[in-house]
Amino acid sequence: MSSSCATVPRGVRTDLFNTISKRFITPAKVHNHRSKCEVNRRGFALKGIFTAGASVLPSSMVSEPAGGLDRLPFKPEGYNFWTWRGHKIHYVEQGEGFPIVLIHGFGASAFHWRYNIPELAKRYKVYAVDLLGFGWSEKALVEYDALVWRDQVADFLKEIVKEPTILVGNSLGGFTALVAAEALPEQVVGVALLNSAGQFGNPNDETVEPEESVLKKFILNPLKEIFQRVVLGFLFWQAKQPARIESVLKSVYKNTSNVDNYLVESITRPAADPNAGEVYYRLMTRFMTNQRKYTLDSVLSKLTCPLLLLWGDLDPWVGPAKAIRIKEFYPNTSIVNLQAGHCPHDEVPELANKALVDWLSTLPSTSFSHQNIMKV
């Protein structure tokens, strides 16, 4: 599979990424909430453990290269594997302390967190998991939908992590983190989103699907599927070419110094799997075109933990207006704006790492765990 920054056809990007055409290029700012454990105007409970009014995040951040950061060694064979529902799931595990689970975006893998895992592992126990169908995880021929990855992450927390956890997700991984947190409120004590996928629902959109005619069911639909397979087969072949991947990555990384052979290979290698093309087809025709079933407002209305939005303001697909709207809907939210594109954790990892650690240090559960580690 190719990266979230590389494989999504333009016609479908609006469904997954809720593209904001108007960009705001401003200095990095932090907006902290003053939360109370009360029911807000939308009628959902906020169990905020975030320190009310605390201002611990930097007021200004600028774009810089990765510099001398440690990088996760690239292993063609992968790191660790876990069997979930009969499928092989790949994950990386490093460090000691309070657990953090990193979830990659569409088409990426655990290796997309290459500059974050070593740094965060100095303070926390870090996991980075490959979602089913992506990265080094099995390219299973299943019906993909948001609930598949929700269940995968929830079971990973229960079977592998087995402790209270912070979820961190980029793009598709961000929305997966949200639905997993909503499903496991007793274990997920905080969520951080980096340019998350997902869209708000339209209250006026209550269209009812008409009953299919015989003509449509037995003639038009099969013809449509044949056409889709031909077109998407070509798009997948094109999307997995290294030159194409590099080109598209450079269009969404405003600082392209980290678009290198490591990143490109971490995307092209999984795409060589014999089932990768079929997985791509299923994602494009079933999951990607059925996003209205799962909306940000429906998930946020059930969320009960603090939320951090670590947002690349220069993202051509998901602009900062979306982060502002999320905070308006869910006040138990802090925002850090970075001068970066769709993948700020890899484009400006030193800034993303610092912002994440600063936010984590304000959460009582993670701070207590870190203090205990320091005493040992």
C-alpha positions, 0 to 999 in steps of 0.5 A: 500500500502507498502512503496516506500522502500518496495513494488517495485519488483526488476524487475520494480525498474529500471523504477521508480527509475532509480537505480544507481548501483555504489555508491559514499560515500563521505562527504556531499557537497553543489554545488551552481549555478551561475544562470542568467535568460537566456536561457541555451544550451538546450533552456529553460528559467530559471526564477531564484529567487535563490540568485546567488552565495549565499553559505548558506548551510552547507559544511558538514553533518553527519548521526545522529539519530532523537534525540529530534525532535518533531514528528507528532502524529499518528492518525489512523483516519487521519487529514484533508480530501478534495474531489477531483473529487469525491475521498477522499484525506487526508492531514495534515496542520500545522503552519503559514507563506509561504506555503510548500507542502510535497509529499510522495514517492511510497506507503508511506503517509503524516506520512512519514514526521513525523519529518519534519512537526512539525519542518518546521511548526515553520517557515512555513505553512506546508501541507503534502498530500496523493496521490490518491491510497496511504496512507489515501487517497481513493484507487480509481479504476482509470487508474493511471499515472503521470498526475493523481497525477500532476492534484491532486497536481495542484488542491490542490494548487489552491483549498486548498493552494491558494498562491505561494508555495514550493513543496517538494517531495521524490521518486515518490513524487519528480517527481510528484512535478516536473510535478506539478511545470511545470503545475503551474509555476505561483504558484510554486516558488521552488521545492525540490527533495529528491532522486526523481524518474524519468528517462532521456529519450533515444534519440535513443529509438523511437520504434513504437509499432506493430499492435496487432494480433488477437492471441495476442489481444484475447488470449495472452494478457488475459493469460498475465493479469491472470498471472500478477494478480496471481504473483502481488497478491502474491507479494502484500500479501508478501509486506504488511507483517510487517516483510517484510516491516521492512526488506526492510526499513532497507535495504534502511535506512542506519541508521535504528533507525527510522525504528520503529512501527510508520513507519511500521504501517503507511504503513501496515494500508493503505494496509488493504484497500479492494481496495489496492491490485487492486490499486497495480496491476494497478500501477505495470502493467500500471503506472510503466511499462509506464515510458518512456512517462514522462522523467526528461529532458522533464519536466526540460526543462519547469521548471522555478523555483529554484531547490534543490536536497537533496540527500541521497548518500547511496541510493541503488536505486537512487545514487548521479550520478542522482543528478549530471546529473539533475544539469548538465541539469538544472543549476538553481539547488543546491545540498546537499549530505547527508549520508543517504539512499532513504528517507533522510527526515526520516532517518536524519530529523534534517539534512534534515530540516536544509538544507531545511530551509537554502535553503528556506531562500535564496528565496526572496518570502519565506524570505519576508513572514517569516519576515512579520510573525516575525513582527506580 
